[in-house]
């Protein structure tokens, strides 16, 4: 007579387990405002560039820095924030990050000059960097392993939702309030999130954190900031061969190589570089970075298509992106069920192939294409992305020990943000270069001083055309045609990158979960015996 095996005790305390879904709701609220702020400013750009009292009279360069100051600081500090959360406590880091983010939002709303806005956006980026990795790290510590895929699916859906509803929220606010409202709206949400966080969320940290790797932290921050700065600058100049771009990008890569070499030799590394020897882990990181590469790049050029070519307002543009959000909300939480059936490799590769096909579908869009076609493209794109983000996030988070959840989350989010910045910079550069080559001949009649400015973007061309009155009418059609050609070229580049990522996932991600086939055979045998 054999003694039945005693089931392993639950890892999560019962009191925490009972309120796990409420905790996930609080984490989603914190995540929503941080991710949403990556996109909400885009719809306010025109207003902020208007002279006072309506706006701040910001130049194009100042507007770009207002957007990029947030992204640059955010991406540069993500890794460090995850490490600190593992060491001093994720709840403490979350609450502190939310407070800094809320303070930066309030100050940004009251900015009296473009320089002030840039500074306060950087403050918001500091707070956001400490919030985002901590949300996923807390999630891993309040859900048992068997529920983590479902919870991560909901979390991934929230990321997609926040990115998609940013333009809608900004458009609604600008329809009724002044430009600063797109920042001030964060403050009451932060207050609610902090109160709920203090009441519901348990603290957790690595029980054996060891010494803080100050050299590694410094190298990672400096390397990431230089690399992301170079990417952003290349996108601004539409020229990645510019000496300033090459110098900063190469310097960033050199510092990051130094970081890797230092970490390999350190007896208390910030991150165990050996994790990247795991091909599954590395492939999952690459896939999630490339998904955000495509998402941020497509969001960037689709806004110009809907507003500049099709004439939709910022609010209407945001509403047109609802299918992208809806698809992620529908499919991200359910992607785990598809993974159980077909395996990580098939689901992730399928999602990337769908994403590539939808990027290629942008080549059929022109100035009078029925708008429902764009809606279908957005919906299928969201579906494809949901089936990449959820399984890869699960693979990444479960590949590292639970005590290192903050570091795993930070790695995932760092690559996500760098992928997004690269998408905007690289695809934006392709768009600018293709647009300029298409419109250049049509600008020959303009004064020499205006030609370069008019060729920077479709918005710049349309702005010059408006000032010329009837003489500028010919430029409008030429601008639309040149932009559509540039968008088609850019979309094909994005589709190619998605297909490369699909090849990586086919080669390195695991197939069906181990034991699945055996379990099915056992179930079938039981059914036959009955």
C-alpha positions in Angstrom: 0.0 0.0 0.0 1.5 3.3 -1.1 1.1 6.5 0.7 -0.5 9.2 -1.6 1.9 12.1 -2.4 1.3 15.2 -0.3 0.5 18.1 -2.6 3.0 20.9 -2.4 1.9 23.8 -0.2 0.7 26.9 -2.1 3.5 29.4 -2.7 1.3 32.4 -2.3 -0.2 33.3 1.1 -4.0 32.7 1.3 -4.7 36.4 2.1 -2.8 37.5 -1.0 -4.3 34.7 -3.2 -7.9 35.8 -2.4 -7.3 39.4 -3.6 -5.0 38.5 -6.5 -7.4 39.8 -9.2 -8.0 43.0 -7.3 -4.2 43.5 -7.1 -4.0 42.8 -10.9 -6.6 45.6 -11.4 -4.5 48.0 -9.4 -1.4 47.1 -11.4 -3.3 47.6 -14.6 -4.4 51.0 -13.5 -0.7 52.0 -12.8 0.4 50.5 -16.1 -2.3 52.2 -18.1 -1.3 55.8 -17.3 2.4 55.1 -17.8 2.1 53.4 -21.2 -0.7 55.7 -22.4 1.5 58.7 -21.9 3.9 57.3 -24.5 1.3 58.1 -27.2 -1.1 60.7 -25.7 1.2 63.7 -26.5 1.1 63.0 -30.2 -2.3 64.4 -30.7 -1.4 67.6 -28.7 1.6 68.5 -30.8 -0.2 71.0 -33.1 -1.8 72.7 -30.2 1.4 73.0 -28.2 3.2 74.5 -31.3 0.6 77.3 -31.4 1.8 80.6 -29.9 0.6 81.6 -26.4 -2.0 81.7 -24.9 -3.3 78.7 -26.8 0.0 76.8 -26.7 3.7 77.3 -26.0 4.9 78.3 -29.5 7.2 75.3 -29.5 9.4 74.7 -32.6 9.5 71.3 -34.3 12.8 70.5 -32.6 11.4 71.4 -29.2 8.3 69.2 -29.8 10.5 66.3 -30.8 12.4 66.6 -27.5 9.2 66.9 -25.5 8.3 63.4 -26.9 11.8 61.9 -26.8 12.8 63.2 -23.3 10.2 60.8 -21.8 11.2 57.9 -24.0 14.9 58.4 -23.5 14.8 58.5 -19.7 12.2 55.8 -19.5 14.3 53.3 -21.6 17.6 54.3 -19.9 16.3 53.7 -16.4 14.1 50.6 -16.8 16.8 48.1 -16.2 18.1 49.9 -13.1 14.5 50.3 -11.7 13.9 46.5 -12.0 17.1 45.8 -10.1 16.2 48.2 -7.3 12.8 46.8 -7.0 14.3 43.3 -6.5 16.5 44.7 -3.7 14.5 47.3 -1.8 10.9 46.0 -2.5 8.7 46.2 -5.5 5.8 47.9 -3.7 8.1 50.7 -2.5 9.4 51.2 -6.0 5.9 51.2 -7.5 4.5 53.8 -5.1 7.6 56.0 -5.3 7.5 55.8 -9.1 3.8 56.7 -9.2 4.4 59.7 -7.0 7.2 61.0 -9.2 5.2 60.4 -12.3 2.2 62.3 -10.8 4.4 65.2 -9.7 6.0 65.4 -13.2 2.5 65.3 -14.8 1.3 68.2 -12.7 4.4 70.3 -13.4 4.2 69.5 -17.2 0.6 70.7 -17.3 1.6 74.0 -15.9 4.8 74.5 -18.1 5.4 78.1 -19.1 7.9 77.3 -21.9 8.9 74.5 -24.2 12.1 74.0 -22.1 10.1 73.5 -18.9 7.9 71.0 -20.7 10.9 69.0 -21.9 12.4 68.9 -18.3 9.1 67.9 -16.7 8.5 65.2 -19.3 11.9 63.7 -18.3 10.7 63.7 -14.7 7.7 61.8 -15.8 10.0 59.3 -17.6 11.9 58.7 -14.3 8.7 57.8 -12.5 7.4 55.6 -15.3 10.7 53.7 -15.4 10.1 52.6 -11.8 6.5 51.7 -12.3 6.4 49.5 -15.4 8.9 46.7 -14.5 7.5 46.6 -10.9 3.9 45.9 -12.1 5.0 42.6 -13.9 7.3 41.7 -11.0 4.5 42.0 -8.4 2.2 40.1 -10.7 4.6 37.1 -10.7 4.6 37.2 -6.9 0.8 37.2 -6.3 -0.2 34.5 -8.9 0.6 30.8 -8.7 2.6 29.5 -11.7 -0.4 27.9 -13.3 -2.3 31.2 -13.3 0.6 33.3 -14.5 0.0 32.9 -18.2 -3.6 34.1 -17.9 -2.6 37.1 -15.7 0.2 38.0 -18.1 -2.2 37.8 -21.0 -4.5 40.3 -19.3 -1.4 42.5 -18.5 -0.3 42.3 -22.1 -3.8 43.3 -23.3 -3.6 46.3 -21.0 -0.3 47.4 -22.7 -1.9 47.3 -26.1 -5.1 49.0 -24.9 -3.1 51.9 -23.3 -1.1 52.5 -26.6 -4.3 52.4 -28.7 -6.4 54.7 -26.5 -3.8 57.3 -26.0 -4.8 59.3 -29.1 -8.5 58.9 -28.2 -8.0 60.3 -24.7 -5.8 63.1 -26.0 -8.4 64.0 -28.6 -11.3 64.1 -26.2 -9.4 66.3 -23.7 -8.2 68.8 -26.4 -11.8 69.1 -27.6 -12.9 70.5 -24.2 -9.8 71.7 -22.3 -6.4 73.4 -22.8 -3.3 71.5 -23.9 -2.1 70.9 -20.3 -5.1 68.7 -19.6 -3.4 65.7 -21.4 -0.9 65.7 -18.5 -3.1 66.9 -15.6 -5.5 64.0 -16.2 -2.8 61.7 -14.8 -2.8 63.2 -11.3 -6.2 62.0 -9.9 -5.5 58.5 -11.4 -2.1 58.4 -9.7 -3.7 59.4 -6.3 -6.3 56.6 -6.7 -3.6 54.1 -7.7 -1.3 54.9 -4.8 -4.2 54.6 -2.2 -5.2 51.2 -3.7 -1.6 50.1 -3.9 -1.0 50.8 -0.2 -4.2 49.0 0.8 -4.0 45.9 -1.4 -0.6 45.1 -2.8 1.9 43.1 -0.8 5.6 43.9 -0.9 8.1 41.5 -2.2 11.8 41.4 -3.0 14.7 39.1 -3.7 15.6 37.4 -0.3 19.2 37.2 -1.3 20.0 40.3 -3.2 23.7 40.5 -2.5 25.7 43.7 -3.1 24.4 46.3 -5.5 26.4 46.3 -8.7 27.0 50.1 -9.0 29.4 49.8 -11.9 27.0 47.5 -13.9 24.1 49.8 -13.2 26.1 52.9 -14.4 27.3 51.1 -17.5 23.8 49.9 -18.4 22.2 53.3 -18.0 25.0 55.2 -19.9 25.0 52.6 -22.7 21.2 52.5 -23.1 20.9 56.3 -23.0 23.6 56.8 -25.7 22.2 54.1 -27.9 18.6 55.3 -27.7 19.7 58.9 -28.1 21.5 57.9 -31.3 18.5 56.1 -32.6 16.2 59.1 -31.9 18.7 61.5 -33.4 18.9 59.4 -36.5 15.2 59.5 -36.9 15.1 63.2 -36.4 17.7 63.8 -39.1 16.5 61.0 -41.4 20.2 60.2 -41.7 21.8 57.4 -39.7 25.2 58.2 -41.3 25.4 61.6 -39.7 28.6 61.8 -37.5 26.6 62.8 -34.4 24.3 59.8 -34.8 27.1 57.4 -35.5 29.3 58.6 -32.7 26.5 58.3 -30.0 25.1 55.0 -31.3 28.6 53.4 -31.6 29.5 54.8 -28.1 26.4 53.3 -26.7 27.1 49.9 -28.2 30.7 50.0 -27.0 29.5 50.8 -23.4 26.9 48.0 -23.5 29.6 45.6 -24.7 31.7 46.7 -21.8 28.7 46.2 -19.5 28.3 42.6 -20.8 32.0 41.8 -20.3 32.0 43.3 -16.8 28.9 41.4 -15.8 30.4 38.1 -17.0 33.4 38.6 -14.7 31.6 40.1 -11.7 30.9 38.0 -8.6 27.7 40.1 -8.0 26.4 40.9 -11.4 23.2 42.9 -12.0 22.0 40.3 -14.5 23.4 36.9 -15.2 24.5 37.1 -18.8 24.3 33.3 -19.0 20.5 33.7 -19.3 21.0 34.8 -22.9 22.7 31.5 -23.6 19.2 30.1 -23.4 18.0 30.3 -27.0 14.4 30.3 -26.0 14.8 33.2 -23.6 16.8 35.2 -26.2 14.3 34.5 -29.0 11.4 35.5 -26.9 13.1 38.8 -26.0 13.8 39.4 -29.7 10.2 38.7 -30.7 8.7 41.1 -28.2 11.1 43.8 -29.1 10.2 43.5 -32.8 6.5 43.5 -32.1 6.9 46.9 -30.5 9.2 48.0 -33.3 6.2 47.3 -35.7 3.5 48.7 -33.3 5.2 52.1 -32.6 6.4 52.5 -36.2 2.9 51.8 -37.6 1.3 54.1 -35.0 3.7 56.8 -36.1 3.0 56.7 -39.9 -0.7 55.8 -39.6 -1.4 59.0 -37.7 0.0 61.0 -40.6 -2.1 58.9 -43.0 -5.4 59.4 -41.2 -4.9 63.1 -40.3 -2.8 64.6 -43.1 -4.0 62.5 -46.1 -7.5 61.6 -45.1 -8.3 64.7 -43.1 -9.5 63.1 -39.9 -9.3 64.9 -36.6 -7.1 63.7 -33.7 -10.2 62.3 -31.9 -11.4 60.6 -35.0 -7.9 59.1 -35.6 -7.9 57.7 -32.1 -11.3 56.2 -32.6 -10.1 54.6 -35.9 -7.5 52.8 -33.8 -10.1 51.2 -31.5 -10.0 47.8 -33.5 -6.3 47.5 -32.6 -7.1 47.9 -28.9 -10.2 45.7 -29.1 -8.4 42.8 -30.7 -5.7 42.9 -28.1 -8.3 43.0 -25.3 -10.1 40.0 -26.8 -7.2 37.8 -27.8 -4.3 38.6 -25.3 -6.1 36.9 -22.3 -7.1 33.9 -24.4 -3.7 33.4 -26.1 -2.6 31.0 -23.4 -5.4 28.6 -24.4 -4.1 28.6 -28.0 -0.6 28.0 -26.6 -1.8 25.0 -24.6 -3.3 23.6 -27.8 -0.6 24.4 -30.4 2.6 25.4 -28.4 4.5 28.6 -28.0 6.4 28.3 -31.4 3.3 27.9 -33.6 1.3 30.6 -31.9 4.1 33.2 -31.8 5.2 32.5 -35.3 1.6 32.6 -36.5 1.1 36.0 -34.8 4.3 37.4 -36.4 3.2 36.2 -39.9 -0.2 37.9 -39.4 1.5 41.0 -38.3 3.8 41.0 -41.4 0.8 40.4 -43.7 -1.0 43.4 -42.2 2.0 45.6 -42.5 2.2 44.6 -46.1 -1.5 45.4 -46.5 -0.7 49.1 -45.9 0.5 49.1 -49.5 -3.1 48.9 -50.8 -4.1 52.0 -48.9 -4.4 55.3 -50.8 -6.2 58.6 -50.5 -9.7 57.2 -51.1 -9.5 53.6 -49.9 -12.7 52.7 -48.0 -11.8 53.3 -44.3 -13.3 49.9 -43.2 -10.2 48.3 -44.9 -7.9 50.1 -42.5 -10.2 49.0 -39.6 -9.8 45.3 -40.6 -6.1 45.7 -40.9 -5.8 47.2 -37.4 -8.0 44.5 -35.9 -6.0 41.7 -37.5 -2.8 43.4 -36.5 -4.0 43.6 -32.9 -4.9 39.9 -33.0 -1.4 39.0 -34.3 0.3 41.1 -31.7 -1.7 39.5 -28.9 -0.5 36.1 -29.9 3.1 37.2 -29.8 3.1 39.4 -26.6 1.4 37.0 -24.3 3.4 33.8 -24.9 6.7 35.6 -25.1 6.0 37.5 -21.9 5.3 34.2 -20.2 8.4 32.5 -21.6 10.6 35.5 -20.4 9.1 35.7 -16.9 9.2 32.0 -16.3 12.7 31.5 -17.6 14.2 33.3 -14.6 13.9 32.5 -10.9 10.9 34.1 -9.2 13.2 36.1 -6.9 14.6 37.8 -10.1 11.1 38.8 -11.4 12.0 42.5 -11.3 15.1 41.9 -13.4 13.2 39.7 -15.9 10.4 42.3 -16.2 13.0 45.1 -16.7 14.8 43.1 -19.4 11.5 42.5 -21.2 10.4 46.2 -20.9 13.8 47.5 -21.8 13.8 45.6 -25.0 10.2 46.6 -25.6 11.0 50.3 -25.2 14.2 50.1 -27.2 12.3 48.2 -29.9 9.6 50.9 -29.9 12.1 53.7 -30.1 13.9 51.9 -32.9 10.6 51.4 -34.7 9.9 55.1 -34.6 13.4 56.1 -35.5 14.2 53.6 -38.3 10.7 53.5 -39.9 10.4 57.2 -39.4 13.7 57.7 -41.1 12.7 55.5 -44.0 9.4 57.4 -44.3 11.2 60.8 -44.3 13.8 59.7 -46.8 11.2 58.2 -49.2 9.0 61.2 -48.8 11.7 63.7 -49.5 12.9 61.9 -52.6 9.3 61.8 -53.9 8.4 65.5 -53.2 11.8 67.0 -54.1 11.1 67.8 -57.7 7.8 69.4 -56.9 9.5 71.8 -54.5 11.8 73.3 -57.2 9.5 76.3 -57.7 9.8 77.3 -54.0 12.4 79.8 -52.7 15.6 78.1 -51.8 15.2 78.8 -48.1 11.8 77.0 -48.0 12.7 73.9 -49.9 14.5 72.0 -47.2 11.8 72.8 -44.6 9.0 71.9 -46.9 10.6 68.5 -47.7 10.9 67.4 -44.0 7.4 65.9 -43.8 3.9 66.0 -45.2 2.9 68.4 -42.4 5.7 70.7 -43.3 4.8 70.7 -47.0 1.1 71.3 -46.3 2.0 74.1 -44.0 4.0 75.9 -46.7 1.2 75.2 -49.2 -1.3 76.8 -47.0 0.8 80.0 -46.7 1.1 80.2 -50.5 -2.7 80.3 -51.0 -4.0 79.2 -54.4 -0.4 78.8 -55.7 0.1 76.0 -53.2 -2.8 73.8 -54.3 -0.6 71.8 -56.6 1.7 71.0 -53.7 -1.2 69.4 -51.7 -1.8 66.6 -54.3 2.0 66.1 -54.7 2.4 65.8 -50.9 -0.3 63.2 -50.6 1.1 61.1 -53.4 4.6 61.3 -52.1 3.5 60.4 -48.6 1.5 57.4 -49.8 4.5 56.1 -51.7 6.7 56.6 -48.7 4.2 54.9 -46.4 4.1 51.8 -48.7 7.9 51.6 -48.7 8.0 51.9 -44.9 5.3 49.3 -44.4 7.1 46.8 -46.5 10.3 47.4 -44.5 8.3 46.7 -41.3 6.8 43.6 -42.8 10.3 42.3 -43.7 11.4 42.8 -40.0 8.4 40.9 -38.8 9.1 38.0 -41.1 12.8 37.8 -39.9 11.4 37.6 -36.3 9.1 34.8 -37.4 12.1 32.8 -38.6 13.8 33.3 -35.3 10.8 32.0 -33.4 10.5 29.0 -35.7 14.1 28.1 -35.0 14.4 28.7 -31.3 11.0 28.8 -29.4 9.7 25.5 -28.0 6.8 23.6 -29.6 3.9 22.1 -27.7 4.2 22.0 -23.9 5.9 18.8 -22.8 3.5 16.0 -22.0 0.5 17.5 -23.9 0.4 14.7 -26.4 0.7 12.0 -23.6 -2.1 13.7 -21.6 -4.4 13.7 -24.7 -3.7 10.0 -25.4 -4.5 9.2 -21.7 -7.7 11.1 -21.9 -8.6 9.3 -25.2 -7.9 5.9 -23.5 -10.1 6.8 -20.6 -12.8 7.8 -22.9 -12.6 4.5 -24.8 -12.6 2.4 -21.6 -15.8 4.1 -20.6 
